[in-house]
Amino acid sequence: MLLEKILQSQGFGSRKQCQSLIQRGLVKVNGEICDQLKTQFQPQDLEFQVGEHRCRYREHVYIALNKPQGYECSHQAQFHFSVFQLFPEYLRERGLQTVGRLDQDTTGLILLSDDGRFIQASTHPKKHVDKEYWLKTADPMTESQIQQLQQGVELRNEKGIFQASSIQQMNDYELRMTIHQGVYHQVKRMLAAVGNKVTELHRHRVGELELPTDLAQGEWIYLTAEQVQLAISRRES
Ligand code: URA
C-alpha cells in the first residue's frame, strides 16, 4: 500500500497533506526517513513515525480512557472540556467516538473506537454488558434502599424496571453497584428513585474489562484484541 494512503488511513490528513509530510522528510518507517512518494509498504503492524508521533498501523483503534471529572463525552462540549481533547489530532481525525457516555462529573473507564460496527454492537440495548460503578451517596444507604435497587425501580419516561445485578455496600455512604442496562443518567436516577443522591460516581468495569490500576485520570491505552473481547463479555451467572 502507498505510504501516503497508509498515513491518510491513520488520520494524518488528506492525500495531498500526507504527500507533503513525506516530501518534507517528516515520516520515518521502521526508524528510517522515507521522503519518496510512491513507496509501498505492507501496512499490517507497520511501525512509523510522523513528526514526534510514533505509531503502529491499525485498521481500527480500540481505546480505554480513565475519564477525569469536568470532561463531556461530546465533540462539541458546551460547558466543560471534551474528552476528545485528551487525544492527538490524528486519532480525532479518524473518527474516534465514545462507546456510550459518562456524565461530565463521572470518572473512570470509558471505551472509544473508530469502528462503527463495534460501537453499535456494544451500545445496543439488548447487549446487556455489565457496568460496575463505585459511588458515594449524600445520605447513609438504608437496607430498604439496597433492597429496592436489587428488586428494580421504575424511571420516569423509561420502559421496564432498572435493577442492580449486584450491590456491595462498602460503608454507610459507599456502594459498588453493577447494572447491565445503560439509559441516560441511570445510576443517579436509580439512587434518586430510592430517595438518596449520588455525590460521586466512578466506573470501574465494562463487561469483564476493569480499569487498569496504573492508568491515571486523563490517560488512555490502546486495547489488545483480548481486552476488546473482555469489554464485550458477559459474566457467567
Ligand atoms: N449513570 C449515571 O447516572 N451517570 C453516568 O455517568 C453513568 C451512569
Residues whose N, C-alpha, C, O or C-beta is under 5 A from the ligand:
A	BS01	URA	R101 L102 D103 T106 H185 Q186 V187 K188 R189
